[in-house]
Amino acid sequence: MVSNALLIDLYELTMAAAFLEQGRGSDTATFDLYFRHNPFRGGYAIAAGLEDAVRALVDLRFTPDDTAYLASLRSPNGAALFRPEFLRYLSGFRFRGTVRGIPEGTVVFPREPLLQVRGNLVECQIAETILLCHINFQTLIATKAARIWEAANHGAVIEFGLRRAQGPDGAMSASRASFIGGASATSNVRGAERYGISPKGTHAHSFVQAFESELEAFRAFARSFTDDCVLLVDTYDVLRSGVPNAITVGKELEKSGHRLAGIRIDSGDLAFLSQHARSLLDAAGLGYVRIVVSNDLDEYVISNIISEGGRIDVWGVGTNLVTGAGEGGGALGGVYKMVEHNGRPKIKLSGNPEKMTNPGVKRVHRFFSNGWMEADALADDSEVLSGDGVLIIDPNNPLRRKKVAPSLRVELLEDIVRGGRLTYEFPSLACIRQRRTEELARLHESYRRLHNPHEYKVGLTHTLWQQKEQMLNEETV
């Protein structure tokens, strides 16, 4: 088995070595993994990457080749960077801590822990990058896919991004996360095979160019893929040749007892072209033929096409989906911060209030009103929520407060790993995808819209806020 133990930032290893050398190896700690801003300037995110992250952590092993490489590293004066005692420690390293996490497919918001990691200080520190790497990217892409799916009015979306992805690993993670977020199929055959996603594809312009005429190319493709034939109609002229030639082939397929599955348009004014293509197909009695479009689509382009009357059945989205491109995209920006050490809550101070951490081991509660998500609250792990209402306070702006009923709520963090062993049965991707659908249905449109979404309320219970205020008054820089 190929080791990924060195897929780690060097400072985690130097910190771990120093902790051990300074007698801190048996210290205990808790870390929160969370993000500070919704991606794409949106109103929500979709949690993803949990299974891959956790499996990578519990399977983490340093092989002899790994430790041999680390032994070869030198400090500027030529001395070995790591001492033999530390390398022997790594040879026997196993994560034996606890992980709690928010299930994949859940709608999540800034400042609330997606993961909570507890254990000895060294193992918690070594876990940092491997967890962030999986959670950050897949949450970003699942969120992008959900926004695209929403913009498409919950229509069919195909992930077309393999060739534009950030390398093979990025392509695989993107296929998985895109499916969670809303894509129903992928062009990535390896991704389809590994994750049980439907593989979809048509043909390129080069196929048409390889024949003497467009009609001859269409007929050839139809002969090879009689019952799954989607023809690319924009090699020469969509409305003057592409669609008319596709209609000809569609009629020929009908005579042989088959049906043309669809046409694809990959350039031009997609709203205008799809409207007229639909009219031509319907007039020819081919109303069942689906129209597929591609060409640098994202949620904003899709929304505009629909508002302009586009007649599109399937959206093929590539680059902008698998790279998480767009304003406010590119990276989720998740962070991993210590919140408890040896049983005592810890806080990180900053001149920027949003960079201050929320101390202690916490639970994350979601409150509902009339079936809608109303607000999320971070509470101390031992806190009992009762009475006639729970006061939620925004720690960045304590004047923003909201009182919610304590009865209509769910706890978001679930036990995933205890004592280094998996205690959680990971659901299928189909179940995760269904969870995302159900979650978004409970999030009001004001938070889901593309432009100027409302800010969902996430804050601290009054008890936790008081604890944070006390710590801020006591801490010295």
Stockholm file with secondary structure:
# STOCKHOLM 1.0

chainA/1-477         MVSNALLIDLYELTMAAAFLEQGRGSDTATFDLYFRHNPFRGGYAIAAGLEDAVRALVDLRFTPDDTAYLASLRSPNGAALFRPEFLRYLSGFRFRGTVRGIPEGTVVFPREPLLQVRGNLVECQIAETILLCHINFQTLIATKAARIWEAANHGAVIEFGLRRAQGPDGAMSASRASFIGGASATSNVRGAERYGISPKGTHAHSFVQAFESELEAFRAFARSFTDDCVLLVDTYDVLRSGVPNAITVGKELEKSGHRLAGIRIDSGDLAFLSQHARSLLDAAGLGYVRIVVSNDLDEYVISNIISEGGRIDVWGVGTNLVTGAGEGGGALGGVYKMVEHNGRPKIKLSGNPEKMTNPGVKRVHRFFSNGWMEADALADDSEVLSGDGVLIIDPNNPLRRKKVAPSLRVELLEDIVRGGRLTYEFPSLACIRQRRTEELARLHESYRRLHNPHEYKVGLTHTLWQQKEQMLNEETV
#=GR chainA/1-477 SS CCCCTTCSCHHHHHHHHHHHHTTCTTCEEEEEEECSSCGGGCSCEECCCHHHHHHHHHTCCCCHHHHHHHHHCBCTTSSBSSCHHHHHHHHTCCCCSEEEECCTTCEECTTSCSEEEEEEHHHHHHTHHHHHHHHHHHHHHHHHHHHHHHHTTTCEEEECCGGGSSHHHHHHHHHHHHHHHTCCEESCHHHHHHHTCEECCCCCHHHHHTSSSHHHHHHHHHHHSTTSCEEECCSSCIIIIIHHHHHHHHHHHHHTTCCCCEEEECSSCHHHHHHHHHHHHHHTTCTTCEEEECSSCCHHHHHHHHHTTCCCSEEEECHHHHTTCSTTCSCCCCEEEEEEETTEECCCCCSSGGGSCCCSSEEEEEEEETTEEEEEEEEETTCCCCSSCEEEECTTCTTCEEEECSSSEEECCEEEEETTEECSCCCCHHHHHHHHHHHHHTSCHHHHCSSSCCCCCEEEEHHHHHHHHHHHHHCCC
#=GC SS_cons         CCCCTTCSCHHHHHHHHHHHHTTCTTCEEEEEEECSSCGGGCSCEECCCHHHHHHHHHTCCCCHHHHHHHHHCBCTTSSBSSCHHHHHHHHTCCCCSEEEECCTTCEECTTSCSEEEEEEHHHHHHTHHHHHHHHHHHHHHHHHHHHHHHHTTTCEEEECCGGGSSHHHHHHHHHHHHHHHTCCEESCHHHHHHHTCEECCCCCHHHHHTSSSHHHHHHHHHHHSTTSCEEECCSSCIIIIIHHHHHHHHHHHHHTTCCCCEEEECSSCHHHHHHHHHHHHHHTTCTTCEEEECSSCCHHHHHHHHHTTCCCSEEEECHHHHTTCSTTCSCCCCEEEEEEETTEECCCCCSSGGGSCCCSSEEEEEEEETTEEEEEEEEETTCCCCSSCEEEECTTCTTCEEEECSSSEEECCEEEEETTEECSCCCCHHHHHHHHHHHHHTSCHHHHCSSSCCCCCEEEEHHHHHHHHHHHHHCCC
//
